[in-house]
C-alpha cells in the first residue's frame, strides 16, 4: 500500500506545526522495502532538503527507528545551528519511506516529546494510507461489478435495469433511473427494482424533466446543492424532492466525449443521508465510465432502419453543424464535380481489346507428303522474297526418280527394237509406256524443285514454329508457315455485344498498343462483322479498322486497347450507362 503525495503534504504540515513553528520537513516515499525513496512533499513549499536531511532520513530507514542528527549552522536553512529528526514510515510492518524534519536545537526532554509526536504521527499516517487504499479498492470493485452488470445481459433493456438496481444497492439510494436521449429529448430507459413503467406516470415525467435540466446545463445537478461546483436543482428537481418525499436528488449526465447520451438520476429517501462531495465525484466517475458502454450496447440492438437514420443524421450534423471545415470543403468539391458531370458534355467512346493483323497473310503449305529435313525460319523472323523457310526430305523422290529413269531406258530400248522389227502393235505399246515414264520423270523433277519452301514475298513470319518437329511427317496441303507483309496492317477490335449498336463504319478512334503505351495511333472503322463470336468470357463482335499512319515498329500479333469515338454526350451518362443497362436487363429478367 502506498500513500499519495497530497495526503503526505497534509500530514507533514500538521506535524511541522505541532513540533515547532520554525520546523521544516520533507516526506520521502517509494515502493515498500525498496530502499530507494524520493521526496514527494515538503513543508513549507519552498523548502529544499539538503544532504544532511536526506542522510538523516536514510539512517532512520536503515535503523528502522527515530534518529536525531546535529545540523551545523552552515547546513541549516535558518542559518543557525539545529538538528534533524527523522523517522521511518512503517505501514503494516513494511517501510514505505521516511519523514525528516529540520528544527532548532532541542533539549533531551524536547527530543522525547518530538519522538513521541513522530511515532504517533507516523502511525496515524499509515492508518490514513490504509483507509485511502481500502476506499480505492472498494471503488475499483464497484467499477468492475458495474461493467460486468452492463455487459452480461444479452438484451439492452435487461442490462440497463440490472445496472440501475446495482447502482441503487451499492450507493444507498432509494431509486436510480437511467435515461437516454431519443430524438432530441431524454426518455427514461430503466428504473431500479422495476421491470416496467408507463411513460404517462407523473413520476416518470418528473424524472425525465430533471434529467432534461441536467442535460440542458450540461453539468451535474444536486438538490439540495452540495457545493458551488454542483448548482442547485431547478424546478423539476425541486418537484421530484417535494412531491415524492425525497431527501436528495442527484442527476449526472452521460456523455461520450462532447456528445450527451443521457443521464442517471440518484434519489435518496427521507431516512437516508444527503449526497456529499465524495459521493458526487464517485457518481460522476461512474457516469463517465458507463456512458460509452451503454451507447455501445444500444447501438448493437438498433433495427436496420434506425441505424441508417442515425448514421445519416450524424453525417448531416457534421456537414451542416459547426466545425469540420475539411469535410465541408470536400463535400463542396464533390457536389461541384457531380454538377459538372451532370451538365458538362464529353466524348463517348467504345473501348475494346484489339490485335494487329497483316492486311495480306499468305500460307505456305507442304506441296506433297513427306518429312521435314530442315527449318530455316521461325515466327517473328523478317524475310526477303525467296528466302528459304524449310526443306523437305528428298530421298523417297530420288529413289522414285531412279526407278522411272531405269524404266525409261528399258522402254526406250524395247521401242527401238520394235521399230527395227516393224512390229507396229508393239511400237504403239512401247511408245505409250515411254511417254508415261517421261511424264513421271517430269513430275518428279517438279516435286524435287518444290522441296525447298520459300517466302512468296518480303515479310514477317506470323506463325509456324515447326523447328522442333524435324523429321516429322507432313501431309500434302498442311499449313507450315503464315507470312504477312510489313507495310500493310489492319486492326481487329473485339467489341462487346452491349456496345456494338453504337459502332459504325467510318468512325474514328485511337489504338494504344501494349508495346507503346504512350503513343495513340489513329484508326478508322472499315467493317463491322454482323455475326457474334463466343469465347470463354462473353460474346463479342469482330470489327475491322485501318491505321491511318502506321509506324515502322508495328508487327502482326501486337495487342492493345482501342477506343472508337461515337458522339458527344453528358459525362454522367457516359459513366453510368453500362450500370443502368445492366440493371434494366436484370430487372427485366426478374420481373413477371
C-alpha positions in Angstrom: 0.0 0.0 0.0 1.3 3.5 -0.8 0.1 6.9 0.2 -0.3 9.7 -2.3 1.6 13.0 -2.3 -1.4 15.1 -1.4 -2.0 13.1 1.7 1.7 13.2 2.6 1.8 17.0 2.3 -1.3 17.5 4.5 0.2 15.2 7.2 3.6 16.8 7.0 2.2 20.3 7.5 0.3 19.2 10.6 3.4 17.5 12.0 5.6 20.6 11.5 3.1 22.9 13.2 2.8 20.5 16.2 6.6 20.1 16.7 7.8 23.7 16.2 6.7 26.8 14.4 10.1 27.0 12.7 10.2 23.4 11.7 10.8 22.4 8.1 10.3 19.0 6.7 10.2 16.6 3.8 8.5 13.2 3.2 10.2 10.5 1.2 8.1 7.7 -0.3 8.6 4.8 -2.6 7.9 1.1 -3.1 7.7 -0.8 0.2 11.1 -2.1 1.4 12.8 -0.9 -1.8 15.4 1.2 -0.1 15.0 3.8 -2.8 12.7 6.7 -1.9 12.1 10.1 -3.4 10.8 13.4 -1.9 7.1 13.7 -2.6 6.2 16.5 -0.2 8.0 19.4 1.5 6.9 21.9 4.1 6.9 24.8 3.5 6.6 24.6 -0.2 9.9 26.5 -0.9 11.9 24.2 1.4 14.7 22.2 -0.2 16.1 19.3 1.6 19.9 19.3 1.9 22.3 16.3 2.1 22.1 16.3 5.9 18.3 15.9 5.8 18.5 13.1 3.3 21.2 11.3 5.2 19.1 11.5 8.4 16.1 10.0 6.6 18.4 7.2 5.2 19.7 6.5 8.7 16.1 6.2 10.1 15.2 3.8 7.3 18.3 1.7 7.9 17.9 1.6 11.7 14.0 1.3 11.5 13.9 3.9 14.3 13.7 7.6 15.0 17.1 9.3 14.8 18.3 12.8 15.7 21.2 14.3 13.7 23.0 17.5 14.6 22.9 20.2 11.9 25.6 22.8 11.7 24.7 26.5 11.1 26.1 26.4 7.5 23.9 23.4 6.6 20.8 24.7 8.2 18.3 26.6 6.1 17.7 29.0 9.1 21.4 29.9 9.3 21.5 28.8 13.0 22.7 25.5 14.5 19.9 23.0 14.6 19.2 19.3 14.2 17.2 16.9 12.1 14.6 14.5 13.5 13.9 11.6 11.1 11.5 8.7 11.4 10.7 5.7 9.2 7.1 5.5 7.8 6.0 1.9 8.6 2.7 0.7 7.2 1.6 -2.9 8.0 5.2 -3.8 9.1 6.9 -2.6 5.9 8.9 0.6 5.4 7.3 2.8 2.7 9.6 5.8 3.2 10.7 8.3 5.9 10.0 11.8 7.2 12.8 14.2 8.1 12.2 17.5 10.0 14.7 20.2 10.4 14.2 22.2 13.6 16.2 24.3 16.1 18.5 22.6 18.6 16.4 20.8 21.2 16.9 19.5 24.7 16.7 15.9 25.7 13.2 16.4 27.1 12.1 18.1 23.9 13.6 15.2 21.8 11.5 12.7 23.7 8.4 14.7 23.1 9.3 15.1 19.4 9.9 11.3 19.1 6.5 10.6 20.7 4.8 13.0 18.2 6.6 11.4 15.3 5.7 7.9 16.5 2.1 8.8 16.8 2.1 10.8 13.6 3.6 8.1 11.5 1.1 5.6 12.9 -1.8 8.0 12.0 -0.2 8.5 8.5 -0.1 4.7 8.0 -3.7 4.3 9.1 -4.8 7.1 6.7 -2.9 5.4 3.9 -4.6 2.1 4.6 -8.0 3.7 4.8 -7.5 5.5 1.5 -6.2 2.3 -0.2 -9.2 0.4 1.2 -11.6 3.1 -0.3 -9.8 2.8 -3.6 -10.1 -0.9 -3.6 -13.8 -0.7 -2.9 -14.3 1.8 -5.7 -12.4 -0.5 -8.1 -14.5 -3.5 -7.1 -17.7 -1.4 -7.6 -16.5 -0.3 -11.0 -15.7 -3.9 -12.0 -19.2 -5.0 -10.8 -20.9 -2.3 -12.8 -19.0 -3.1 -16.0 -19.9 -6.8 -15.6 -23.5 -5.9 -15.0 -23.7 -3.7 -18.1 -22.2 -6.3 -20.3 -23.5 -9.6 -19.0 -27.3 -9.5 -20.1 -28.0 -10.3 -23.7 -30.7 -7.6 -24.1 -30.0 -3.9 -23.7 -33.2 -3.4 -21.6 -32.2 -6.1 -19.1 -28.7 -4.6 -18.9 -30.0 -1.1 -18.0 -32.5 -2.4 -15.5 -29.8 -4.5 -13.8 -27.4 -1.6 -13.8 -29.9 0.8 -12.2 -30.7 -1.8 -9.5 -27.0 -2.4 -8.8 -26.3 1.3 -8.5 -29.2 1.8 -6.1 -27.9 -1.1 -3.9 -24.2 0.0 -3.8 -24.8 3.7 -3.4 -27.6 3.5 -0.8 -30.2 5.1 -3.0 -34.0 4.5 -2.8 -34.3 4.8 -6.6 -31.9 5.1 -9.5 -33.1 5.9 -13.0 -31.3 5.8 -16.4 -32.5 7.9 -19.3 -31.1 8.1 -22.9 -31.5 10.9 -25.5 -34.0 10.0 -28.2 -35.0 12.4 -30.9 -33.5 15.4 -29.0 -35.2 14.6 -25.7 -34.4 12.3 -22.9 -36.5 9.2 -22.4 -36.4 7.0 -19.3 -34.9 3.6 -20.2 -34.6 1.8 -16.8 -35.8 2.2 -13.2 -34.2 0.3 -10.4 -36.2 -2.5 -8.8 -38.8 -2.3 -11.5 -39.3 -4.3 -14.7 -41.8 -2.0 -16.3 -43.3 1.5 -16.1 -45.6 3.8 -18.1 -44.5 6.9 -19.9 -47.7 8.6 -18.6 -46.9 8.2 -14.9 -46.3 11.5 -13.2 -43.1 10.2 -11.5 -41.6 9.2 -14.8 -42.4 12.6 -16.4 -40.8 14.4 -13.4 -37.7 12.2 -13.6 -37.3 12.9 -17.3 -37.8 16.6 -16.7 -35.0 16.5 -14.1 -32.7 14.7 -16.5 -33.5 17.3 -19.1 -32.4 20.1 -16.7 -29.0 18.4 -16.2 -28.6 17.9 -20.0 -29.6 21.5 -20.7 -27.0 22.8 -18.3 -24.5 20.0 -19.3 -23.4 19.6 -15.7 -24.2 17.6 -12.6 -27.2 18.9 -10.6 -27.8 18.2 -6.9 -30.8 19.1 -4.9 -30.1 20.3 -2.3 -26.8 21.7 -3.6 -23.6 20.0 -2.3 -21.0 22.7 -3.3 -20.6 25.7 -5.6 -19.4 23.4 -8.3 -22.7 21.5 -8.3 -25.5 24.0 -8.8 -28.8 23.6 -7.1 -31.5 21.8 -9.0 -34.2 23.6 -11.0 -37.9 23.3 -10.8 -38.0 19.6 -11.9 -35.6 18.6 -9.2 -37.5 20.6 -6.6 -40.7 18.9 -7.6 -39.1 15.5 -7.5 -37.9 16.1 -3.9 -41.2 17.7 -2.7 -43.9 15.5 -4.4 -42.2 12.2 -3.9 -40.8 12.8 -0.4 -37.1 12.5 -1.3 -34.4 13.9 0.8 -31.9 14.5 -2.0 -31.7 14.1 -5.8 -28.5 13.9 -7.9 -28.6 13.9 -11.7 -25.4 13.2 -13.6 -25.2 13.5 -17.4 -23.9 10.5 -19.5 -21.6 11.6 -22.3 -19.1 10.3 -24.8 -16.6 13.0 -25.5 -18.6 16.1 -26.3 -21.8 14.1 -27.1 -24.5 14.0 -24.5 -26.0 10.5 -24.4 -28.4 10.7 -21.4 -28.4 11.0 -17.6 -28.6 9.0 -14.4 -30.8 10.2 -11.6 -29.9 9.1 -8.0 -32.6 9.6 -5.3 -32.3 9.2 -1.6 -35.3 9.0 0.8 -36.0 10.9 4.0 -34.2 8.3 6.2 -31.1 8.2 4.0 -28.2 10.7 4.2 -27.9 13.5 1.6 -25.2 13.4 -1.1 -21.8 14.6 -0.1 -19.0 15.8 -2.4 -17.2 12.5 -2.3 -20.4 10.6 -3.4 -21.0 13.2 -6.2 -17.5 12.7 -7.5 -17.9 8.9 -7.4 -21.2 9.2 -9.3 -19.6 11.4 -12.0 -16.8 8.9 -12.5 -19.3 6.1 -12.8 -21.3 8.0 -15.3 -18.2 8.8 -17.4 -17.4 5.1 -17.4 -20.9 3.8 -18.2 -21.9 6.3 -20.9 -19.8 4.8 -23.7 -20.7 1.2 -22.6 -24.4 1.9 -22.7 -24.2 3.6 -26.0 -22.3 0.7 -27.5 -24.9 -1.8 -26.2 -27.8 0.4 -27.5 -26.2 0.6 -31.0 -25.8 -3.1 -31.1 -29.6 -3.7 -30.9 -30.7 -1.0 -33.2 -33.0 -2.0 -36.1 -31.6 -1.5 -39.5 -33.7 1.5 -40.4 -32.8 3.2 -37.1 -29.1 2.6 -37.7 -29.4 4.1 -41.2 -31.4 7.1 -39.9 -28.9 7.8 -37.1 -25.9 7.4 -39.3 -27.4 9.8 -41.8 -28.3 12.2 -39.1 -24.8 12.1 -37.7 -23.2 12.8 -41.1 -25.6 15.6 -41.8 -24.9 17.1 -38.4 -21.2 17.1 -39.1 -21.8 18.5 -42.5 -24.1 21.4 -41.6 -23.1 21.9 -38.0 -20.1 23.9 -36.6 -16.6 22.8 -37.3 -15.4 20.1 -39.7 -14.0 22.5 -42.3 -12.2 19.7 -44.2 -15.5 17.7 -44.6 -17.4 20.8 -45.8 -14.7 21.6 -48.3 -14.5 18.0 -49.6 -18.3 17.9 -49.9 -18.5 21.2 -51.7 -15.8 20.0 -54.2 -17.7 16.6 -54.6 -21.0 18.4 -55.3 -19.3 20.7 -57.8 -17.8 17.7 -59.6 -21.2 15.9 -59.7 -22.9 19.0 -61.0 -20.1 19.3 -63.6 -20.6 15.7 -64.6 -24.3 16.2 -65.0 -24.1 19.3 -67.1 -20.8 19.1 -68.9 -20.6 17.1 -72.2 -17.9 14.6 -73.0 -16.8 12.3 -75.8 -18.5 9.0 -75.6 -16.1 6.2 -76.7 -16.5 2.4 -77.1 -13.5 0.6 -75.7 -12.4 -2.8 -76.9 -9.5 -5.2 -76.9 -7.5 -5.0 -80.2 -5.0 -7.1 -82.0 -2.9 -6.2 -85.1 -3.0 -8.4 -88.2 -1.4 -8.1 -91.6 -3.7 -6.9 -94.5 -2.5 -9.9 -96.5 -1.4 -13.2 -94.9 0.0 -16.0 -97.1 0.0 -19.6 -96.0 3.0 -21.7 -97.0 1.8 -25.3 -97.1 3.5 -28.7 -97.8 3.5 -29.4 -101.6 3.2 -33.2 -101.0 3.6 -35.8 -98.4 7.0 -36.1 -96.9 9.2 -35.5 -93.9 10.8 -32.2 -92.6 14.5 -32.2 -93.3 15.5 -28.7 -92.1 13.8 -25.5 -90.9 15.3 -22.1 -91.5 12.6 -19.7 -90.2 10.7 -19.2 -87.0 7.8 -16.8 -86.1 8.9 -13.2 -85.9 11.7 -13.6 -88.5 11.8 -10.9 -91.1 12.5 -12.5 -94.5 13.2 -11.3 -98.0 11.3 -12.6 -101.0 12.5 -16.1 -102.0 14.2 -16.7 -98.6 14.2 -20.4 -97.6 11.7 -21.3 -94.9 12.2 -25.1 -94.7 13.3 -28.1 -96.8 11.5 -31.5 -97.2 13.4 -34.8 -97.3 14.1 -35.8 -101.0 15.3 -39.4 -100.5 12.0 -41.0 -101.5 11.7 -38.8 -104.6 15.3 -39.6 -105.6 14.6 -43.3 -105.4 11.4 -42.8 -107.4 13.4 -40.8 -110.0 16.0 -43.6 -110.3 13.2 -46.1 -110.8 11.5 -44.2 -113.6 14.7 -43.3 -115.2 15.6 -47.0 -115.5 12.1 -47.7 -116.7 12.5 -45.0 -119.4 15.7 -46.6 -120.6 14.2 -50.0 -120.7 11.1 -48.9 -122.6 13.2 -46.8 -125.0 15.3 -49.9 -125.8 12.2 -52.0 -126.5 10.8 -49.2 -128.6 13.8 -49.1 -130.9 13.7 -53.0 -131.3 10.0 -52.9 -132.2 10.8 -50.2 -134.9 13.6 -52.3 -136.3 11.3 -55.4 -136.5 8.5 -53.3 -138.0 6.2 -54.5 -135.2 3.5 -51.9 -135.3 1.5 -53.2 -132.4 4.5 -53.3 -130.1 5.7 -49.9 -131.3 2.4 -48.3 -130.2 2.6 -50.0 -126.7 6.2 -49.1 -126.2 5.5 -45.5 -127.3 2.8 -45.1 -124.7 4.9 -46.6 -121.9 7.8 -44.3 -122.9 5.6 -41.2 -122.7 4.4 -42.4 -119.3 8.0 -42.8 -118.0 8.9 -39.3 -119.3 5.8 -37.8 -117.7 6.6 -39.4 -114.3 10.2 -38.1 -114.5 9.0 -34.6 -115.3 6.6 -34.8 -112.3 9.4 -35.9 -110.0 11.6 -33.1 -111.2 8.9 -30.6 -110.4 8.3 -32.2 -107.0 12.1 -32.1 -106.3 12.1 -28.4 -107.2 9.3 -27.7 -104.7 11.0 -29.5 -101.8 12.5 -26.2 -100.8 9.8 -23.9 -99.3 10.5 -20.2 -99.9 8.9 -16.9 -98.9 6.4 -15.7 -101.6 7.2 -12.1 -100.8 9.2 -10.0 -98.3 7.5 -10.0 -94.9 7.5 -11.4 -91.4 6.7 -15.0 -90.2 3.5 -14.7 -88.3 3.1 -18.3 -87.2 4.7 -21.7 -87.9 7.1 -22.8 -85.2 8.0 -26.2 -86.7 11.7 -26.2 -85.8 11.0 -28.7 -83.0 9.3 -31.1 -85.4 12.3 -32.0 -87.6 11.8 -35.5 -89.2 8.1 -35.4 -88.6 5.8 -36.4 -91.4 3.7 -33.8 -93.1 0.6 -34.1 -95.3 0.0 -32.5 -98.6 -1.6 -29.1 -98.1 -0.6 -29.0 -94.4 -0.1 -25.3 -93.4 3.5 -24.9 -92.1 4.0 -21.1 -92.1 2.0 -17.9 -92.3 3.7 -14.8 -93.7 2.4 -11.2 -93.6 3.9 -8.2 -95.4 5.5 -5.4 -93.3 3.8 -2.5 -94.9 0.0 -3.4 -94.7 -1.9 -3.8 -91.4 -5.4 -3.9 -90.1 -6.7 -3.7 -86.6 -9.2 -6.3 -85.3 -11.4 -5.0 -82.4 -13.3 -7.3 -80.1 -16.4 -5.1 -79.4 -18.7 -6.2 -76.6 -22.2 -7.0 -77.7 -23.6 -4.3 -75.5 -21.7 -1.6 -77.4 -21.8 -2.9 -80.9 -25.0 -1.0 -81.7 -23.1 2.3 -81.4 -20.2 1.3 -83.8 -20.5 2.4 -87.4 -18.3 2.2 -90.5 -16.2 5.4 -90.9 -16.0 6.3 -87.2 -12.5 7.4 -86.0 -10.7 6.3 -82.9 -7.3 5.6 -81.4 -5.3 2.5 -80.7 -2.8 2.1 -77.9 -0.6 -0.9 -78.1 1.0 -2.7 -75.1 4.4 -2.3 -76.8 3.9 1.5 -77.0 1.5 2.6 -74.2 2.4 6.3 -74.6 1.6 6.5 -78.3 -2.0 6.7 -79.6 -2.4 5.5 -83.2 -5.3 6.9 -85.3 -7.7 4.3 -86.7 -10.8 4.3 -88.9 -13.6 1.6 -88.7 -13.9 -0.1 -92.1 -16.0 -3.2 -91.4 -18.4 -4.4 -88.7 -19.0 -8.2 -88.8 -22.7 -8.9 -88.2 -22.1 -12.2 -86.5 -21.1 -12.6 -82.8 -18.2 -14.6 -81.7 -18.4 -16.5 -78.4 -15.4 -17.1 -76.1 -15.0 -18.2 -72.5 -15.8 -14.7 -71.1 -18.5 -13.2 -73.2 -19.8 -12.6 -76.7 -18.1 -10.0 -78.9 -18.3 -8.8 -82.5 -15.3 -8.6 -84.8 -14.7 -5.1 -86.1 -12.0 -4.3 -88.6 -10.2 -0.9 -88.7 -7.3 0.5 -90.7 -4.4 2.5 -89.4 -4.0 6.0 -91.0 -0.3 6.4 -90.4 1.3 3.0 -89.3 4.7 3.5 -87.7 7.7 1.3 -88.6 7.8 -0.6 -85.3 4.5 -2.4 -85.9 4.4 -6.2 -86.2 1.5 -8.6 -86.7 0.1 -10.0 -83.5 0.7 -6.9 -81.3 -2.1 -6.4 -78.8 -3.6 -3.3 -77.1 -6.8 -1.3 -76.4 -8.7 0.7 -79.0 -11.3 3.4 -78.3 -13.8 4.4 -81.0 -15.2 7.9 -80.9 -19.0 7.7 -81.0 -20.5 11.1 -80.2 -20.7 13.9 -77.6 -22.8 13.0 -74.6 -23.1 14.1 -70.9 -20.4 12.8 -68.6 -22.9 11.4 -66.2 -24.4 9.2 -68.9 -21.0 8.1 -70.1 -20.0 7.0 -66.6 -23.3 5.3 -65.7 -24.9 3.9 -68.8 -23.3 0.5 -68.5 -24.5 0.1 -65.0 -28.1 1.2 -65.8 -28.2 -1.1 -68.8 -27.2 -4.0 -66.7 -29.8 -3.1 -64.0 -32.5 -2.8 -66.7 -31.7 -6.2 -68.0 -31.6 -7.8 -64.6 -34.9 -6.2 -63.6 -36.5 -7.4 -66.8 -35.3 -10.9 -66.2 -36.7 -11.0 -62.7 -40.0 -9.2 -63.2 -43.0 -11.2 -64.3 
